[in-house]
Amino acid sequence: MLPFTKVSNSSHFQITEFILKGLPGIYNWQHWLSLPLAFLYLSSLGANLLILLTIQREPSLHQPMYQFLGILSVVDMGLATTITPKILAIFWFDAKAISLPECFAQIYAIHYFLAMESGIFLCMAFDRYVAICHPLRYPTIVTDSSVLKATLFMVLRNGLAVMPVPVLAAQRDYCSSNEIEHCLCSNLGVTSLACDDRRLNRICQLVVAWTLMGGDLCLIILSYVLIVNSVLRLNSAKAASKALSTCSSHLILILFFYTSIIVVSVTHLAGRKFPLIPVLFNVLHNIIPPALNPIVYALRTKELRLGSLRMLRVDKEYR
């Protein structure tokens, strides 16, 4: 079936599917990258499932901090699964065609899971703020009910806020080329094929990104400014070190997440001269964090590390 259909009372054709060509400039040997990509994907699923099962099994981990981490694991698996199977299908089976509805659904899913990850990081920052700055009130402020309400709020906030991005993309008129120089359906990559004005799409994506992730980042920074200010007032250096150590894993992941977003945005400007760079960074940005997050938390959190080892039945070797 041809990827174009004739539009009645019109002199042009309407695209019915897109072709994801893969990584620009290395089409002939990009399939070799499928092995590390598949390894990262399977590692992400395995590590995040291990985190979820460990938190569910260990009573000592039934705390808000670990509950948010469990939610982050679900989000990470969703983000990785949104793009990786399709990329592997392109590399292994040359399955480059994707229908318009599937493409717009992928645009929505990518934006949704990225916004959810940012929102969960904000919830975790608030959890650490209350735990360190208001320790006596922590059990009454951060409860199972508040974790559930915060999660539902993030689900609704992000689900509704990112909706205009794929909706506006779907309203564009695609009547010329249907080949996308990418492994996935990125909003800017797809709308660059539109025959009509796409400035509203760019403005919408910019507003959504700054409103959601930019707003989350500002609140996270504010939380840690207050945390550092509270820690500096502690008389005991040991107590201050212990308080900050509970935030170290969170800070590492936040730094990596938002830095990678900035890098992807900056490299997009170099896309015309070096098209491979922004595409490769965009793919890695959606795959590496889901594999990295559980590893960082498992290595730097003793309770979670020991619980994971017990899940794997090798804890006696580490005692």
N, C-alpha and C positions, 0 to 999 in steps of 0.2 A: 504493500500500500504506500502510495506517495505521501510524503510529509507535508504536502500542500493541497488545499482544496480551493476551488474557484468560488469567490464570493459573488453572489448574484448582484446585478446592476453595478458592477465594479470592474475595473480593468486590472486589478491585481489579485494575487493569491494570498490566502490566509494559512499561516503555519499551523500544523496539527501536532507536531512533535519537535523536540530539540535533539541535537546530536552533541553529546559531551565528548569532545575529542581527547581529553586527557591532559597530560602535562605538556605545555607548549615547548617545542624544540627537541623533545626527547621521545617522540611517539614510538620510535622503532625499538627502544629498549626500556620503556617505562614499566613493562611487565616484570622486570627484575626487582622493582621496588615493591612488588606485591608481597614478597616474603617478609621483609621487616614490617610492612604495614599490617599484614595478617597477624604477625607476632604481637605487635602493639595492641591490636584489637582484642585478641584472645587474652592477653595479659590484663587489659582493662576490665574485661568481663570477669575473669577469674579473681582478680584482686578485689574488685568491688563487691562481688558476690561473697567473698570470704569476709569482708568487712561487715556486710549486712548480717550474715549468719553468726559471726562472732558477737556482734552487738545484741542480736536476738537471744543468743544462748547464755551470755554472761550476765548475771543479775547486777554485778558491779558496774556494768556499762549502761544500765538503764537510767541514764542521766541526760538532761537537755543537750549538753555539748555533743554527746555521742549520737543522740537522736538526730540532730542536725547533720552530723556526719553521715548517718545512714541515708538521709534524704539526699545529700550531695552525691552519694554513691549511685542512687537511682537516677539522678539527673545526668551523671557522667555516663552511665550505660546507655541512656536514651540519646545523648549527644553523639556518642561514638557509633551507635547502631543506625542513626539517621543517615550517615554518609558512607561509612566504611564498606558495607556489603555492596553498594552500588559501584564504588570505586574498584573493588576487587572484581566485580563482574565485568567492568570495562577492561581491566588489565588481563583477566584470564580468558574471558569468553567474547571479548570485543562487543559487549552489549552496550553500545553507546547511545542508543535511542532511549528517550524518556518522554512520556506524554506531557502535555502542558499542565494538566491537573496534578500529576505526580511531581513535576518540577516546582510548581507553586506551593505544594504541600511541603516539599523539602525546604524551601525558603522559609516557610512559617516555622517548621520544626527547629531549624538551626537557630533562628532568632529567639525562639521561645526557650530552648534549653540554655543558650548562652545567657539570656536574661535571668533565667531561674538560677543559674550558677552564681551570678552576681548577687541576686537577692538572698540566696542561702549564705553567702559569705557575709552579707550585711547582718543577717540574723545571728550568725556565729560571733560577729564582732560585738553585737549588743549583749549576747550571753556573757562574753568575757568582760565587758564593761561592768555589768551588774555584779558578776562574781568577784571582781577585784575592787571596784569602787564602793559597792554596797553589799558586802558579804553577808551581813546579818539579815538583810531583806531578800537575799537571793532566793531562798526556798519559797517565799510567798510571791515573788514577782515572776520568776522563770519556772513555770510549772508545766506539766504535761498538757494541760489545757491551753496555755499560752503558746507552746510549741505548735500545737495543732492549728490554732488560730493564725499564727504567723505564717505557717506553711500554706494554709488555704488562701490567705491574703496574697501571698506571692504567686500562687497558681492562677488566681483570678486576675491579679494586676498584670502579670506578664502575658497571660493568654489573651487579654483584651488589648493591651498596649501595642503588641507587635502585629496584631491583625491587619492594620492598614498597609503594612509593607507588602505582603503577597497579594492583597486585594487590589492595590494600585498597580502592581506588576501585571496582574491578570487582565486589567482594563486597557493595557497598551495594545497597539495594533502591530502584530508581527507579520510582516508581509514580504520580507526579503530573505536574507540568510538565516538559517536555523542552526548553524554550527557555533558552539560555545567553546572557547579556548579555556576549558576548565574541566576538573573531575567531578564537580558538583554544581548545583544550581545556586549560584550566588546572585543576590538581588541586582547588583550593579552589572554583573556579567550578562544576565538574562535581559535586562531592560536596555542594555546597549544595542541589542538587535532590533529594538522597536523602531517603527517608521515615523511615529509621531513624537511629540514633545515629552521628554522624560524628566524634566527638571523637578517636577513635583515628587517623583520617586526618590531622587537624591536628597531633597529637602526632608522628606518624611523619614528616611533612614537616619539622617543626621540628627533630627529631632528626637527620634526614638532612642538612639544610642546615647545622646547626651542626657536625656531625661531619665532613662532607666539606669544605665551603667554609670553615667557621670554622677547622677544623684546618689547612687549607692556608694560610689567611691568617696564622695565628699563626706557622707555620714560615717563611713568606715574610718576615714582619717580623723574625723572629729572624735570618734570613740577611742581611738588609740592615743590621741592627744590627751584626753581626759584620763586614760589608763596610766600613761607615763607620768602625768602630773600627780596622780594618786600614789604611784609607786615611789616617786622621789621623796614623798613625805614620810615614808616608812623609816623607822629608826634602825631596823635590822637589815643588813645587806643580804643575809640569807633569805629573809622573807621576800625582799624585793626580787632576788634572783628566781625564787620559786614562783612568784606571781608572773614574772615575764616569761618563764619557761613554758607555762601553760598556753601562751600565745604564739610561741615560736613557729609551730607547724602552720597555724593559721596565717601568720604573716608571710611565710615562704610561699604558700599557695596563692595568696592575694597578690603578692609582688609578681609572681610568674604570670598569673592570669591577666592582670591589667597591663603589664608590660608587653605581653604577646599581642594584646589587642592594639596597643599603640604601634607596635612593629608592623602588624598587618596593615594598619591604616597608612603608615608612612610608606611601606613598600608598594602599596597600591599606586602611589604617585609615580613610581618608576616602572609601572606596568607596560607602558608603550615601548620603552627601550629594552627592558629585560622582562618579558612577559612571564617567564618561568618563576621568577622570584616571588611575586605576590601570590601566585596560584599555589606554589609549594608551601609558603608560610601559612596560607589560609587553610590548607589541608592539615598541616601539622598542628595548627592552633586548635583544631577540633578533635584531634586524636591523642596528642601527647598529654594534655591535662587530665583526661579521664584515667589514663594509665599511671600518671604521676601522683595524683592526689592521695589514693589509698596507700601507696608506698611510703610517702612522706609521713603520713599520720601513723602508720604501723611502726615505722622505724623510730619515731620521735616520741611516741606515747607508750609508756611502759605497760599500762593496763591493757591497751589494745594489742600490743605486740605479744604479750603473754597469752592473751585470750586467743589470738590467731594461731599461735603455736600449739595451744591445746586443741584447737579445731583440727589442726594437721597432725595431731598426736605425736609431736616431736618435742614437747615442752621439757621432758626430762633431760634431753641432751643439752639444754641451754641453762640448766640450773647449776 
